[in-house]
Amino acid sequence: MGGEAANRKKRGQEDIELAEAEVWTCTGDSCKGWMRRDLSFEQQPACPLCGSDMKLSVRMVPKLINLK
């Protein structure tokens, strides 16, 4: 192991499992807001940070664990 992976292990952090997910991404030029599609409450949400429109895209995000 080398680099960042070794540093995470030293600090007791586990590797985070990533998965592709549909997300809403802000269309505002200077805004980096995004949210998971399956966790949004609206059909076509506005960005909660700046109020701009959002568009669907795909992003690699940490996999969620269903605790039910």
Disulfide bonds with the S-S distance in Angstrom:
none
